Amino acid sequence: MSDAFGTIIFEKEGSVAHLALNRPDRLNAYSVAMRDDFAEALHAVAEDEEIGALLITGKGRAFCAGADLSEFGSAPSQAIARNARWQRDVWGQLIGLDKPIVVAVHGYCIGSGVEILLLGDLRIAASDTVFAMPEVQLGMIPAAGGSQTLPANVGPAIALDLLYTGRRFGAAEALAYGMVSRVVEPESLASMAGDIANQLSELPRRFTSGLKRAWSEGFEMPLDAGLALETRMAAGAIG
Ligand code: COA
């Protein structure tokens, strides 16, 4: 089954929902229209009981080249443009989705692209991927979680280097930093990501959603509270 939003392709393949960012002529730059389509598609994914896992990819030669810079010129100020962009809480939808999320990136993964990646549970990069967080260099700060999720994933020393300088880095560095767990040849990316999403989608939901809650909510807690949450999740999963 396939649904075409203007800027996102939503395909249901068995029990996997596959969302592909689809503005290839703009390297999948994240626009207000894409935000709306993404929000709508994520709502459908959350509601559909048949869907056990979400796969997010990008069409064309990039995963996502960051926020659509052309839209910043059409608003009275960058701050207003930025606010308008994030009013719909796509990032909260991704964090709150009780199904595992596989994100597969290639080509360019910049700004919002990195922020989407870091909200995935299982993250794979093609070896050709170029990453960057250029917001501060462009006169903004990351506003889709990057100031929090990047340090949480890679530690403050690396995160602040990447955030302040906006420097580009490759897939091997992203792997070494812990932003992705696997780097594969570009031609293997789609099949590996699809296989993983498929496997996860077939696991009993109470295990995948229980693990997701235990790690994502527990991550923010002191260890004793996290362990108590794990105990509750484990008891619930066994039934
Ligand atoms: N917003 C809007 N349009 C974008 C875009 C963005 N973030 N990134 C790329 N595009 C558009 C380009 O304007 C170009 O459009 P055109 O064909 O009408 O000229 C098209 O996508 C292809 O990009 P191009 O720059 O020609 O490709 P490239 O391979 O030479 O360079 C990048 C790729 C990613 C290095 C370059 O596009 C870039 O630096 N993009 C901006 C990245 C950025 O700063 N994002 C904001 C993060 S907050």
py3Dmol code that shows the C-alpha trace and the ligand (Angstrom):
import py3Dmol

protein = """\
ATOM      1  CA  MET A   1       0.000   0.000   0.000  1.00  0.00           C
ATOM      2  CA  SER A   2       1.330   3.440  -0.868  1.00  0.00           C
ATOM      3  CA  ASP A   3       0.201   6.976  -0.065  1.00  0.00           C
ATOM      4  CA  ALA A   4       1.780   9.988  -1.679  1.00  0.00           C
ATOM      5  CA  PHE A   5       1.846  13.134   0.377  1.00  0.00           C
ATOM      6  CA  GLY A   6       3.305  16.119  -1.440  1.00  0.00           C
ATOM      7  CA  THR A   7       6.754  15.767   0.094  1.00  0.00           C
ATOM      8  CA  ILE A   8       6.755  12.322   1.715  1.00  0.00           C
ATOM      9  CA  ILE A   9       6.107   8.872   0.271  1.00  0.00           C
ATOM     10  CA  PHE A  10       4.341   6.589   2.767  1.00  0.00           C
ATOM     11  CA  GLU A  11       4.423   2.906   1.911  1.00  0.00           C
ATOM     12  CA  LYS A  12       3.152   0.089   4.049  1.00  0.00           C
ATOM     13  CA  GLU A  13       5.157  -3.047   3.355  1.00  0.00           C
ATOM     14  CA  GLY A  14       3.804  -5.884   5.517  1.00  0.00           C
ATOM     15  CA  SER A  15       3.981  -4.546   9.036  1.00  0.00           C
ATOM     16  CA  VAL A  16       6.653  -1.926   8.213  1.00  0.00           C
ATOM     17  CA  ALA A  17       5.725   1.702   7.541  1.00  0.00           C
ATOM     18  CA  HIS A  18       8.267   3.242   5.179  1.00  0.00           C
ATOM     19  CA  LEU A  19       8.426   7.043   5.079  1.00  0.00           C
ATOM     20  CA  ALA A  20      10.702   8.453   2.395  1.00  0.00           C
ATOM     21  CA  LEU A  21      11.499  12.170   2.345  1.00  0.00           C
ATOM     22  CA  ASN A  22      10.676  13.100  -1.238  1.00  0.00           C
ATOM     23  CA  ARG A  23      11.956  16.465  -2.444  1.00  0.00           C
ATOM     24  CA  PRO A  24      14.953  15.107  -4.351  1.00  0.00           C
ATOM     25  CA  ASP A  25      15.404  18.285  -6.442  1.00  0.00           C
ATOM     26  CA  ARG A  26      15.968  20.166  -3.144  1.00  0.00           C
ATOM     27  CA  LEU A  27      18.019  17.356  -1.563  1.00  0.00           C
ATOM     28  CA  ASN A  28      15.000  16.735   0.705  1.00  0.00           C
ATOM     29  CA  ALA A  29      15.361  20.122   2.421  1.00  0.00           C
ATOM     30  CA  TYR A  30      12.932  20.171   5.322  1.00  0.00           C
ATOM     31  CA  SER A  31      10.157  22.626   4.459  1.00  0.00           C
ATOM     32  CA  VAL A  32       6.946  23.622   6.247  1.00  0.00           C
ATOM     33  CA  ALA A  33       5.008  21.422   3.793  1.00  0.00           C
ATOM     34  CA  MET A  34       7.279  18.483   4.597  1.00  0.00           C
ATOM     35  CA  ARG A  35       6.769  19.071   8.308  1.00  0.00           C
ATOM     36  CA  ASP A  36       2.982  18.921   7.814  1.00  0.00           C
ATOM     37  CA  ASP A  37       3.178  15.783   5.675  1.00  0.00           C
ATOM     38  CA  PHE A  38       5.577  14.171   8.138  1.00  0.00           C
ATOM     39  CA  ALA A  39       3.244  14.955  11.058  1.00  0.00           C
ATOM     40  CA  GLU A  40       0.260  13.484   9.216  1.00  0.00           C
ATOM     41  CA  ALA A  41       2.146  10.351   8.183  1.00  0.00           C
ATOM     42  CA  LEU A  42       3.493   9.811  11.711  1.00  0.00           C
ATOM     43  CA  HIS A  43      -0.013  10.112  13.078  1.00  0.00           C
ATOM     44  CA  ALA A  44      -1.118   7.336  10.693  1.00  0.00           C
ATOM     45  CA  VAL A  45       1.864   5.185  11.737  1.00  0.00           C
ATOM     46  CA  ALA A  46       1.073   5.624  15.435  1.00  0.00           C
ATOM     47  CA  GLU A  47      -2.613   4.777  14.946  1.00  0.00           C
ATOM     48  CA  ASP A  48      -2.184   1.718  12.730  1.00  0.00           C
ATOM     49  CA  GLU A  49      -2.108  -1.405  14.908  1.00  0.00           C
ATOM     50  CA  GLU A  50      -0.730  -3.475  12.037  1.00  0.00           C
ATOM     51  CA  ILE A  51       2.452  -1.416  11.871  1.00  0.00           C
ATOM     52  CA  GLY A  52       5.243  -2.798  14.038  1.00  0.00           C
ATOM     53  CA  ALA A  53       8.215  -0.682  12.907  1.00  0.00           C
ATOM     54  CA  LEU A  54       8.957   2.557  11.054  1.00  0.00           C
ATOM     55  CA  LEU A  55      11.663   2.976   8.423  1.00  0.00           C
ATOM     56  CA  ILE A  56      12.727   6.521   7.438  1.00  0.00           C
ATOM     57  CA  THR A  57      14.831   7.153   4.321  1.00  0.00           C
ATOM     58  CA  GLY A  58      15.376   9.881   1.727  1.00  0.00           C
ATOM     59  CA  LYS A  59      14.757   9.778  -2.030  1.00  0.00           C
ATOM     60  CA  GLY A  60      17.404  10.934  -4.475  1.00  0.00           C
ATOM     61  CA  ARG A  61      21.054  11.712  -3.764  1.00  0.00           C
ATOM     62  CA  ALA A  62      20.653  12.933  -0.158  1.00  0.00           C
ATOM     63  CA  PHE A  63      18.831  11.955   2.985  1.00  0.00           C
ATOM     64  CA  CYS A  64      18.146  15.594   3.963  1.00  0.00           C
ATOM     65  CA  ALA A  65      20.092  18.829   3.387  1.00  0.00           C
ATOM     66  CA  GLY A  66      18.620  20.511   6.467  1.00  0.00           C
ATOM     67  CA  ALA A  67      15.958  23.167   6.860  1.00  0.00           C
ATOM     68  CA  ASP A  68      14.724  24.692   3.605  1.00  0.00           C
ATOM     69  CA  LEU A  69      16.827  27.846   3.536  1.00  0.00           C
ATOM     70  CA  SER A  70      14.644  29.452   0.847  1.00  0.00           C
ATOM     71  CA  GLU A  71      11.736  29.658   3.327  1.00  0.00           C
ATOM     72  CA  PHE A  72      13.708  31.787   5.742  1.00  0.00           C
ATOM     73  CA  GLY A  73      13.664  34.646   3.251  1.00  0.00           C
ATOM     74  CA  SER A  74       9.833  34.686   3.099  1.00  0.00           C
ATOM     75  CA  ALA A  75       9.185  35.275   6.815  1.00  0.00           C
ATOM     76  CA  PRO A  76       9.628  38.551   8.722  1.00  0.00           C
ATOM     77  CA  SER A  77      12.543  37.144  10.720  1.00  0.00           C
ATOM     78  CA  GLN A  78      14.480  33.918  11.074  1.00  0.00           C
ATOM     79  CA  ALA A  79      13.077  33.467  14.585  1.00  0.00           C
ATOM     80  CA  ILE A  80       9.490  33.685  13.307  1.00  0.00           C
ATOM     81  CA  ALA A  81      10.292  31.341  10.424  1.00  0.00           C
ATOM     82  CA  ARG A  82      11.880  28.884  12.814  1.00  0.00           C
ATOM     83  CA  ASN A  83       8.921  29.002  15.219  1.00  0.00           C
ATOM     84  CA  ALA A  84       6.404  28.488  12.425  1.00  0.00           C
ATOM     85  CA  ARG A  85       8.405  25.520  11.256  1.00  0.00           C
ATOM     86  CA  TRP A  86       8.404  23.669  14.564  1.00  0.00           C
ATOM     87  CA  GLN A  87       4.902  24.477  15.814  1.00  0.00           C
ATOM     88  CA  ARG A  88       3.737  21.000  14.864  1.00  0.00           C
ATOM     89  CA  ASP A  89       5.612  18.698  17.168  1.00  0.00           C
ATOM     90  CA  VAL A  90       6.992  16.136  14.735  1.00  0.00           C
ATOM     91  CA  TRP A  91       9.933  15.526  17.070  1.00  0.00           C
ATOM     92  CA  GLY A  92       7.579  14.747  19.965  1.00  0.00           C
ATOM     93  CA  GLN A  93       5.720  12.331  17.688  1.00  0.00           C
ATOM     94  CA  LEU A  94       8.967  10.544  16.863  1.00  0.00           C
ATOM     95  CA  ILE A  95      10.049  10.393  20.511  1.00  0.00           C
ATOM     96  CA  GLY A  96       6.606   9.209  21.629  1.00  0.00           C
ATOM     97  CA  LEU A  97       6.132   6.538  18.934  1.00  0.00           C
ATOM     98  CA  ASP A  98       5.988   3.197  20.747  1.00  0.00           C
ATOM     99  CA  LYS A  99       7.407   1.327  17.736  1.00  0.00           C
ATOM    100  CA  PRO A 100      11.058   0.972  16.798  1.00  0.00           C
ATOM    101  CA  ILE A 101      12.330   3.507  14.250  1.00  0.00           C
ATOM    102  CA  VAL A 102      15.042   2.609  11.741  1.00  0.00           C
ATOM    103  CA  VAL A 103      16.672   5.598  10.014  1.00  0.00           C
ATOM    104  CA  ALA A 104      18.885   5.043   6.967  1.00  0.00           C
ATOM    105  CA  VAL A 105      20.886   8.034   5.684  1.00  0.00           C
ATOM    106  CA  HIS A 106      23.018   8.635   2.614  1.00  0.00           C
ATOM    107  CA  GLY A 107      24.498  11.477   0.577  1.00  0.00           C
ATOM    108  CA  TYR A 108      23.953  14.524   2.776  1.00  0.00           C
ATOM    109  CA  CYS A 109      22.585  14.421   6.313  1.00  0.00           C
ATOM    110  CA  ILE A 110      22.613  18.013   7.514  1.00  0.00           C
ATOM    111  CA  GLY A 111      20.880  19.958  10.299  1.00  0.00           C
ATOM    112  CA  SER A 112      17.302  18.638  10.561  1.00  0.00           C
ATOM    113  CA  GLY A 113      18.531  15.469   8.826  1.00  0.00           C
ATOM    114  CA  VAL A 114      20.869  14.804  11.757  1.00  0.00           C
ATOM    115  CA  GLU A 115      18.077  15.657  14.194  1.00  0.00           C
ATOM    116  CA  ILE A 116      15.700  13.124  12.583  1.00  0.00           C
ATOM    117  CA  LEU A 117      18.514  10.554  12.566  1.00  0.00           C
ATOM    118  CA  LEU A 118      19.167  11.017  16.283  1.00  0.00           C
ATOM    119  CA  LEU A 119      15.507  10.344  17.101  1.00  0.00           C
ATOM    120  CA  GLY A 120      15.778   6.915  15.476  1.00  0.00           C
ATOM    121  CA  ASP A 121      16.341   3.771  17.513  1.00  0.00           C
ATOM    122  CA  LEU A 122      18.485   2.023  14.938  1.00  0.00           C
ATOM    123  CA  ARG A 123      20.603   4.234  12.681  1.00  0.00           C
ATOM    124  CA  ILE A 124      22.496   3.197   9.597  1.00  0.00           C
ATOM    125  CA  ALA A 125      24.617   5.363   7.293  1.00  0.00           C
ATOM    126  CA  ALA A 126      25.853   4.740   3.778  1.00  0.00           C
ATOM    127  CA  SER A 127      29.616   5.154   3.630  1.00  0.00           C
ATOM    128  CA  ASP A 128      29.217   8.194   1.324  1.00  0.00           C
ATOM    129  CA  THR A 129      27.211  10.238   3.848  1.00  0.00           C
ATOM    130  CA  VAL A 130      28.374  13.759   4.686  1.00  0.00           C
ATOM    131  CA  PHE A 131      27.086  15.103   7.996  1.00  0.00           C
ATOM    132  CA  ALA A 132      27.036  18.647   9.425  1.00  0.00           C
ATOM    133  CA  MET A 133      25.214  20.811  11.946  1.00  0.00           C
ATOM    134  CA  PRO A 134      25.694  24.276  10.368  1.00  0.00           C
ATOM    135  CA  GLU A 135      22.925  26.189  12.203  1.00  0.00           C
ATOM    136  CA  VAL A 136      25.183  28.409  14.344  1.00  0.00           C
ATOM    137  CA  GLN A 137      27.277  29.277  11.287  1.00  0.00           C
ATOM    138  CA  LEU A 138      24.017  30.347   9.572  1.00  0.00           C
ATOM    139  CA  GLY A 139      22.894  32.574  12.447  1.00  0.00           C
ATOM    140  CA  MET A 140      20.514  30.126  14.188  1.00  0.00           C
ATOM    141  CA  ILE A 141      20.692  27.392  16.741  1.00  0.00           C
ATOM    142  CA  PRO A 142      19.350  23.880  16.236  1.00  0.00           C
ATOM    143  CA  ALA A 143      15.664  23.816  17.167  1.00  0.00           C
ATOM    144  CA  ALA A 144      14.627  20.245  16.546  1.00  0.00           C
ATOM    145  CA  GLY A 145      16.415  18.755  19.496  1.00  0.00           C
ATOM    146  CA  GLY A 146      19.966  18.850  18.176  1.00  0.00           C
ATOM    147  CA  SER A 147      21.312  20.876  21.106  1.00  0.00           C
ATOM    148  CA  GLN A 148      20.099  18.058  23.383  1.00  0.00           C
ATOM    149  CA  THR A 149      20.230  14.873  21.321  1.00  0.00           C
ATOM    150  CA  LEU A 150      23.702  15.451  19.884  1.00  0.00           C
ATOM    151  CA  PRO A 151      25.421  15.885  23.293  1.00  0.00           C
ATOM    152  CA  ALA A 152      23.360  12.992  24.687  1.00  0.00           C
ATOM    153  CA  ASN A 153      24.579  10.749  21.880  1.00  0.00           C
ATOM    154  CA  VAL A 154      28.183  11.833  21.363  1.00  0.00           C
ATOM    155  CA  GLY A 155      29.101  13.643  24.588  1.00  0.00           C
ATOM    156  CA  PRO A 156      29.571  17.395  25.047  1.00  0.00           C
ATOM    157  CA  ALA A 157      33.156  17.693  23.752  1.00  0.00           C
ATOM    158  CA  ILE A 158      32.393  16.284  20.290  1.00  0.00           C
ATOM    159  CA  ALA A 159      28.895  17.819  20.171  1.00  0.00           C
ATOM    160  CA  LEU A 160      30.100  21.343  20.902  1.00  0.00           C
ATOM    161  CA  ASP A 161      32.885  21.025  18.327  1.00  0.00           C
ATOM    162  CA  LEU A 162      30.292  19.976  15.703  1.00  0.00           C
ATOM    163  CA  LEU A 163      27.668  22.534  16.784  1.00  0.00           C
ATOM    164  CA  TYR A 164      29.944  25.574  17.061  1.00  0.00           C
ATOM    165  CA  THR A 165      32.050  24.948  13.974  1.00  0.00           C
ATOM    166  CA  GLY A 166      29.402  23.386  11.712  1.00  0.00           C
ATOM    167  CA  ARG A 167      32.218  21.346  10.173  1.00  0.00           C
ATOM    168  CA  ARG A 168      31.393  18.530   7.790  1.00  0.00           C
ATOM    169  CA  PHE A 169      32.301  14.980   8.734  1.00  0.00           C
ATOM    170  CA  GLY A 170      31.906  11.560   7.206  1.00  0.00           C
ATOM    171  CA  ALA A 171      30.220   8.279   8.048  1.00  0.00           C
ATOM    172  CA  ALA A 172      33.301   6.772   9.724  1.00  0.00           C
ATOM    173  CA  GLU A 173      33.383   9.692  12.163  1.00  0.00           C
ATOM    174  CA  ALA A 174      29.628   9.449  12.765  1.00  0.00           C
ATOM    175  CA  LEU A 175      30.122   5.766  13.593  1.00  0.00           C
ATOM    176  CA  ALA A 176      33.048   6.510  15.910  1.00  0.00           C
ATOM    177  CA  TYR A 177      30.984   9.208  17.669  1.00  0.00           C
ATOM    178  CA  GLY A 178      28.042   6.832  18.195  1.00  0.00           C
ATOM    179  CA  MET A 179      25.573   8.722  15.978  1.00  0.00           C
ATOM    180  CA  VAL A 180      25.025   5.597  13.885  1.00  0.00           C
ATOM    181  CA  SER A 181      25.565   1.949  14.737  1.00  0.00           C
ATOM    182  CA  ARG A 182      26.399   0.686  11.253  1.00  0.00           C
ATOM    183  CA  VAL A 183      28.033   2.007   8.066  1.00  0.00           C
ATOM    184  CA  VAL A 184      27.387   0.111   4.850  1.00  0.00           C
ATOM    185  CA  GLU A 185      28.178   0.504   1.167  1.00  0.00           C
ATOM    186  CA  PRO A 186      25.583   2.777  -0.487  1.00  0.00           C
ATOM    187  CA  GLU A 187      24.246  -0.051  -2.654  1.00  0.00           C
ATOM    188  CA  SER A 188      23.515  -2.180   0.464  1.00  0.00           C
ATOM    189  CA  LEU A 189      21.784   0.543   2.488  1.00  0.00           C
ATOM    190  CA  ALA A 190      18.191   0.017   1.343  1.00  0.00           C
ATOM    191  CA  SER A 191      18.222  -3.761   1.671  1.00  0.00           C
ATOM    192  CA  MET A 192      19.941  -3.768   5.066  1.00  0.00           C
ATOM    193  CA  ALA A 193      17.631  -1.111   6.506  1.00  0.00           C
ATOM    194  CA  GLY A 194      14.576  -2.855   5.038  1.00  0.00           C
ATOM    195  CA  ASP A 195      15.642  -6.223   6.462  1.00  0.00           C
ATOM    196  CA  ILE A 196      16.190  -4.772   9.936  1.00  0.00           C
ATOM    197  CA  ALA A 197      12.865  -2.913   9.930  1.00  0.00           C
ATOM    198  CA  ASN A 198      11.145  -6.091   8.770  1.00  0.00           C
ATOM    199  CA  GLN A 199      12.694  -8.179  11.544  1.00  0.00           C
ATOM    200  CA  LEU A 200      11.767  -5.617  14.196  1.00  0.00           C
ATOM    201  CA  SER A 201       8.213  -5.314  12.889  1.00  0.00           C
ATOM    202  CA  GLU A 202       7.654  -9.042  13.351  1.00  0.00           C
ATOM    203  CA  LEU A 203       8.696  -9.145  17.015  1.00  0.00           C
ATOM    204  CA  PRO A 204       5.884  -9.146  19.590  1.00  0.00           C
ATOM    205  CA  ARG A 205       4.918  -5.514  20.175  1.00  0.00           C
ATOM    206  CA  ARG A 206       5.047  -5.764  23.935  1.00  0.00           C
ATOM    207  CA  PHE A 207       8.780  -6.498  23.726  1.00  0.00           C
ATOM    208  CA  THR A 208       9.673  -3.776  21.241  1.00  0.00           C
ATOM    209  CA  SER A 209       7.500  -1.104  22.862  1.00  0.00           C
ATOM    210  CA  GLY A 210       8.580  -2.214  26.363  1.00  0.00           C
ATOM    211  CA  LEU A 211      12.259  -1.955  25.430  1.00  0.00           C
ATOM    212  CA  LYS A 212      11.658   1.408  23.784  1.00  0.00           C
ATOM    213  CA  ARG A 213       9.966   2.835  26.865  1.00  0.00           C
ATOM    214  CA  ALA A 214      12.586   1.363  29.189  1.00  0.00           C
ATOM    215  CA  TRP A 215      15.495   2.902  27.273  1.00  0.00           C
ATOM    216  CA  SER A 216      13.980   6.210  26.116  1.00  0.00           C
ATOM    217  CA  GLU A 217      12.279   7.160  29.389  1.00  0.00           C
ATOM    218  CA  GLY A 218      14.889   5.458  31.575  1.00  0.00           C
ATOM    219  CA  PHE A 219      17.701   7.353  29.835  1.00  0.00           C
ATOM    220  CA  GLU A 220      16.510  10.573  31.477  1.00  0.00           C
ATOM    221  CA  MET A 221      16.213   9.037  34.957  1.00  0.00           C
ATOM    222  CA  PRO A 222      18.640   8.333  37.789  1.00  0.00           C
ATOM    223  CA  LEU A 223      19.828   4.699  37.580  1.00  0.00           C
ATOM    224  CA  ASP A 224      17.616   3.406  40.408  1.00  0.00           C
ATOM    225  CA  ALA A 225      14.467   4.873  38.798  1.00  0.00           C
ATOM    226  CA  GLY A 226      15.550   3.537  35.394  1.00  0.00           C
ATOM    227  CA  LEU A 227      16.044   0.064  36.855  1.00  0.00           C
ATOM    228  CA  ALA A 228      12.590   0.221  38.477  1.00  0.00           C
ATOM    229  CA  LEU A 229      11.094   1.203  35.109  1.00  0.00           C
ATOM    230  CA  GLU A 230      12.916  -1.689  33.443  1.00  0.00           C
ATOM    231  CA  THR A 231      11.491  -4.080  36.040  1.00  0.00           C
ATOM    232  CA  ARG A 232       7.957  -2.845  35.335  1.00  0.00           C
ATOM    233  CA  MET A 233       8.432  -3.061  31.576  1.00  0.00           C
ATOM    234  CA  ALA A 234       9.933  -6.546  31.817  1.00  0.00           C
ATOM    235  CA  ALA A 235       7.075  -7.784  34.012  1.00  0.00           C
ATOM    236  CA  GLY A 236       4.530  -6.291  31.583  1.00  0.00           C
ATOM    237  CA  ALA A 237       6.267  -7.845  28.577  1.00  0.00           C
ATOM    238  CA  ILE A 238       6.211 -11.333  30.105  1.00  0.00           C
ATOM    239  CA  GLY A 239       2.571 -10.748  30.821  1.00  0.00           C
TER     240      GLY A 239
END
"""
ligand_1 = """\
48
COA
N 17.288 24.530 1.416
C 16.786 24.811 0.194
N 17.299 24.326 -0.953
C 18.361 23.514 -0.853
C 18.924 23.173 0.384
C 18.349 23.725 1.567
N 18.820 23.426 2.782
N 19.983 22.354 0.156
C 20.050 22.189 -1.170
N 19.092 22.884 -1.790
C 18.813 22.980 -3.218
C 19.874 23.844 -3.911
O 19.536 25.199 -3.807
C 19.830 23.314 -5.342
O 18.730 23.901 -5.999
P 18.873 24.372 -7.563
O 19.102 23.082 -8.306
O 17.582 25.025 -7.856
O 20.067 25.283 -7.619
C 19.515 21.849 -5.142
O 18.983 21.706 -3.826
C 20.757 20.957 -5.234
O 21.717 21.462 -4.311
P 23.208 21.860 -4.741
O 23.713 22.872 -3.754
O 23.268 22.242 -6.180
O 23.946 20.463 -4.542
P 25.483 20.239 -4.200
O 25.718 18.776 -4.331
O 26.354 21.150 -4.983
O 25.656 20.664 -2.658
C 25.037 20.688 -0.315
C 24.998 19.914 -1.659
C 24.204 19.901 0.674
C 26.509 20.808 0.150
C 24.471 22.110 -0.533
O 23.233 21.996 -1.214
C 24.233 22.859 0.744
O 25.182 23.340 1.361
N 22.958 22.987 1.147
C 22.565 23.752 2.324
C 22.862 22.965 3.587
C 22.434 23.783 4.800
O 23.108 24.699 5.213
N 21.264 23.448 5.359
C 20.639 24.192 6.439
C 20.886 23.497 7.714
S 20.123 24.368 9.060
"""
view = py3Dmol.view(width=600, height=400)
view.addModel(protein, "pdb")
view.setStyle({"model": 0}, {"cartoon": {"style": "trace"}})
view.addModel(ligand_1, "xyz")
view.setStyle({"model": 1}, {"stick": {}})
view.zoomTo()
view.show()
